[in-house]
Amino acid sequence: PSASAMAAVRLARARAATHSPYRRRRPEHTVLYQVIAEHLETFLAQASSHTETGAGYPKFIEKEFRAYLRCGILAYGFARVVCPACQAEDLVGFSCKKRGVCPSCQGRRMADTAAHLVDHVLPRARYRQWTLSLPKRIRFPMARDPKLLRDVRAIGLRKIFAYQKRKARELGVFDSRPASVSFTQRFGSALNFHPHFHHVVGDCVFAENEDGLGRVVDLAEPSTAEVEKLVVQIARAVEKRVAKPPPPDVELEDDEDALMAQARSESVQPRLLASGSPEPKRRPRCAFVEGYSLDANVSVEADDRAGLERLLRYGARPAFAHTRLELTATGKVAYRLKRPWHTGQTHVVLEPLAFLKRLAALIPP
C-alpha cells in the first residue's frame, strides 16, 4: 500500500504539471472483470471436482484471480491524493501488483521496466532483438520445470554471445563481453500458451582500453546464413539438455500439475484447431529448423532511445490486451486478434469457463 500511495502521488503531480485531470480507472466496468467476477467460483469448483484430492488448481492461480478482483477497487483500500495548489482531491485504489491477469499492473510494470533500462542501465549502442521460439513438445516440460526453462534460455544466450565473441576476435578484440536484457514470454497472440524468449542484445561487445576504461566495439549486423547456423546450434544444445533424465528426487505429477498441463495443452496453438498451420514467412535474418525459430531482424540504432524503449516495452508487455475483449450476444468471450489469420479469422471465441482456463495457463508460478 505505501508503494501504491507513492505512485499515486507521483501520478497526481505529473497530471497537475500537464493540467490533465486524473481519471480513476474502473476495472469493474471492463469485460475482463465482469467475466472473472461472474464465473470464478464455478471455475474453481469445477477444477476441484476433477481432482481426487479436491485441491483444484495450484494456489497461485486462485490468488492471482482474487487479487485482480480487488485491484483498483476503492473498497479494498485507497490513497487520498490532495493537490497542494488548488486542494483538489482524488482517490487512487491500491493495486494488486500481480503478473498474470491484471492488465493495469502488467502495463505499469512494462512501462517502468523499459524506462528504467533506457534511463539507467543500457549504454548508447545499437541493439537487436533475438526472438527464440521452440517446438511444442519442449514447451510443456519448460512450463513445469523452471530450471529447464532457465537452462534453455541460457543456451540461446550462450550461443549468441559465442557468435559475437568470434566476430569480435576477427576485429582483434580478444577480451570482449557481450550483454543483453532477456524477457521470457509465456503467451502467443491469441491467448495461447507459447513460452518463448526475447533477447535484446547489443550489436556490439564491451572491452577495456589499456587505461582500464570501457569502450564499445560495434559489430556488423548478422547475416541470414549466420542466423541459420545459430538456430541449428541452439536446437542441438536444447535437445541434448532436454534428453537428460530428471533427477531421482523429482516428484511424480500430482493433480494440480495435471490440471495445469491440460489447460496448457488446450491452449498451445489454437489456430491449429481450426485452420491448420501456415508456412512461416521467410524474412532476412530469420531461420527455422525442426520447430525451432530464431528471428534477429528487428534492431534500433544507437541514437534512437525512444525506439529502444518501445522494443523493451514489447518484450515486457502483458499477455493480452483487455480492450480487445468483447462479449457476444450469447454470453461468450470474443478476443479480437491484432491481425487476422491467413484464413480471415479475426476473433478467438471462447465460453467463459474456457476463457478462464486459457488465462490460468498463462499465469506464471
N, C-alpha and C positions, 0 to 999 in steps of 0.2 A: 504493500500500500504506500509506503513512503516514496518508493521509486516512482510509482504511478503519480503521486501527488507532485513530485518534482517535474515529471514530464508534462503534467497538466499546466504547471506554472510556466514552463518554457514555451509551451504551445500558446498559452494565452498572451504572453509577452510578444511572441512573434506575430500573432494576429493583430495585436494592438499597434505594433510598429508598421504594419501594412494596411491598417484601417479596415481589416477584414473581420467581420463578426464571426465568433465561434459558433458552430452548429454541432450540437451533440449528436453523435451517431446513434441510431436507434435500431440495434440489431433485431429487436423483436418484430420489426416490420419487414424483415427480409424473408425470402423463400427458404433459405437455409435454416434459419432459426425456427420458423414455423414447422418445417418438416421434422427437425430433430426433436423439438418440444412435443409434438403430437405423437411421434412413433418410437421414441427412445425406449420407453418402458416395455413395449411389445417386442422390440428388437432384442433387448437384453433377456426378457423372459423366454423367448424362443430359443436363444442361444443356450440358456441354462437347461432347457428341456432336452436339448440334443446331446448333452454330455452325461456320462454315467455318474459323475460326481456332483452334477448340478452347478459346477463352477462357472460355466459360460465362458465368455471371452476373458482374456487377461485383464487384471485390474486397471492397467494403464489405459485401456480402451474406454472403460466406463468413466474413469476420471477425466479423460480428455473431453468427452461429450458433455459431462455435467459441468465442467469448468467453463465450457463455451456458453452454456445456458445462463451463467452468471456474469459473463464478461460484458462490461458496459451497462449493466442493469443497475440503476441507482439504489434499488432496494438492498443490494449486496455490498454497498459501500461506495463512497464518492469523495472527491476533493472539492472544496468550495474555493473557487479562484476569484479574487477581487482585483479589479484594476485600480492601482493607486491614484490614477489621474482623475477618472470620472466616477469611481466607486461602483461601476457596473459589475455584476456578479454572474458567474457561470458555475454549473455543477458538472464535474467530469467523473464519470463512473470508473471504478478500478478495472483493470484488465486482467485476463487470466494468464497471459504470458506463455501459453501453450504453443506447440509446434506442429499440430497435425490438422486441426479443423478450423480454428478461428482465423478468418481472413484478415481481420484488423491487426492482431498481434503478429501474424506472419508478415504482413505488409510492413509494419513498423520495424520489425527485425531486419527485413530485407533492406529497407532504406538506411537504417542505422549502420548495418554491416558494410554496405557499399560506400557510404560516406566516410566511415572511419578508415577503411582501407585506402581510399583515394587521398584523404587528407593527412594521414599519419603513418602509413605503412609502406605503400608501394612507391618506389622512386620513379622518376620520369624515364620511361623506356617504352619501346614498342611491345605490346602484349598480344598474345594469341590464345584463343580458346581451343583446347583439345577436348573433344567430346568422345568418350568411350562408352559404347553400348555392348551388351553381352547376350549370348543365346538364352532363351527362356529356361533351358534345363539348368542353368547356373544361377538364375535369379532367385529361385526358391531356397537353395541352400544358403545363399548370402543373406536372405531375409531372416533366416532362423539363427544364423551363426554370425554375430557381429565381428568376430575375429576374422572369419573368412572374407567378409566384406572389406575390412580394413586391409587385409593382405592383397586382395585383388586390386583395390585402389592403389596400394603402394607399388604393385607390379607395373601397372601402367605408367606411373610417375617415374619409376626407376628406368624403364626403357626409354622414355622421352628424355630424361636427364642424361642417360648414357649417350644418346644420339647427339645431344647438344655439346657434351664434352668432347666428343670426337670432332665435331665441327670446329670447336674452339682450338683443339690441338692442331688442326690444319692451318689455323691462323697464328700458330706459335704461342698460344696461351695454354700452359700445361697445369696450372693450378686454379682451375675455374670452378665456380659454384653456380649452378642454375637455381632458380627459385620459382615457386608457384603458390597460388591460392586455389584450393580444391573444394568443390561443392558436391555432395552426394545427393542426388535427387531420386526419390522413390516412386515417381509418378510419370505417366505419359500425358499426352494432350487430351485424352478422353476419359479422365478419371480412372485410368487403368494402372495396375501395379507394374512398374517398369523401372527398377533400380538401375541407375547409370551415373556416370561421373562427368563433371565439367571442371577441367583443369585450366585455370587462367595462368599461362606460363609466359614469362618474359621471352621475347625473341632476342635474347641476349644471355650472357653469363656475367658473373661478377668476379673480379680478380683484384689483387693488390698490386700497387706500384712498388717500386724499390723503397720509397719513403714510407710505406705502410698504409698509404691512403687507398681507399677503394676506388675502383673505376668500372665503368660499364663497357663491355665488349659486345657490340652488335653482331648478330648472326644473320646470314641470308635466310629468307623465308624457305620453309621446306617445300620440296617438290612432291608431286603426286607419287612418283616412284618411291621416294623416301617414306612417305606415309604408308604406302602399301607394304613396304618391308617392315615397318614398325608394327603394324597390326598383326602380321604373321608372328613376329617375335612375342608380342603380348599374348596372342592366343595360345602359343605353345607353353609359355610360362604359366598362364592361368590354368590350362588343362593339367599340367603337372601338379600344381597346387591343389586343385580340386580332387585329383586322384588319390591324394594322401588319405589313409584311413583315419577316421575320427579317433581322438584319444579314448582310452578304455573307460575313463570316468564320465563320459558324456551320457546323460540320461536319455532313456527312450522317449519318444514323442508322447506327450500327455494329451488330455482332452483339449486344453487350451491351444496347444500347438496345432492340433488337428483342425480346430475351427479356423485359426488364422491361415493355415495352409489352404483350406477350402476357399476362404474369402479371396486370397491372393490368386489362386488358380483360376477362379471365375472371372477375375478382372485383368488377367495378364495381358491380353491383347484383344479387346472387344471387336475390333474391325474384322478379325478373322472369323468371328461367329456369323457375320452377315455377308461379307463381300469378298473374302479371300485377301491375301496379302499382295500389295502391289510391288513391282520391281523397284528396288532402291534407285533414286536418281543419281546419276553419275555427275559429280562435280569435281572441280580441281581440289587437290589436297584432301580427298576423301577416299576411303578404301573399305572394302567389305570382304570377309572371308569366314565361311562356315558359321554364320550367325554373329560374328564379331564385326563391329564397325568403329572406325576411327575417323573423325572429322576435324580437320585443322584449317578450315577455310575462312574463319572469321578472325580478324585482327583489328587492332586500333593503333594509331600512330602515337609517338611519344608525347606530342603536344595536345592530344585530344583527351583531356582528362574527363570531360563530360561523357565522351564515348566509352571510356574505361569504366566510369561509374554505371552507365547503362548495362555494360557487359556483366559487371559484378552483380547488379540487381537481377539480371536474367538468371545467373547461377543460383542466387539466394531466394528466388521468387517462391510464392506459395504454391501449393499443389494444384489449386484450381481458382478460377475467378467466380466468386459468388454472384456477381452481376450477370453472369451468363446462365444462371439457373432460372427456370420457369416452371410453373405448374400448369399441366394440361387440363382440359375440361373434365377429364376422367380422374383427376387427382394424381396422375403420375408426375414424376420429376423429369424434366427435359433439360439437358445440358447442351447449350449451343457451342458447337465446335469453332475454334478460332478460324480454321479454314475448312471448307468442305472436303470430304474424302473424294478419292478418284471416282467413286460411284455416284457422286452428287449428294450423298447423305450429309445433312447439316446439323443434326442433333443426335445425342445419345439419350434414349428414353428408358427410364427405369421405374419399377414400382418403388414406393418409399422405403420399404424394408431392404430391397436390393440396393438402393442408393446408399443407405446407412452401412450396409456390408461393404460396398465399394469404398466408402470413406474409411472404414475401420482398417481395410487393407493398406491404406496409405499412411496411417499414423505410425511414426517411429517409436520404438520402445524406449 
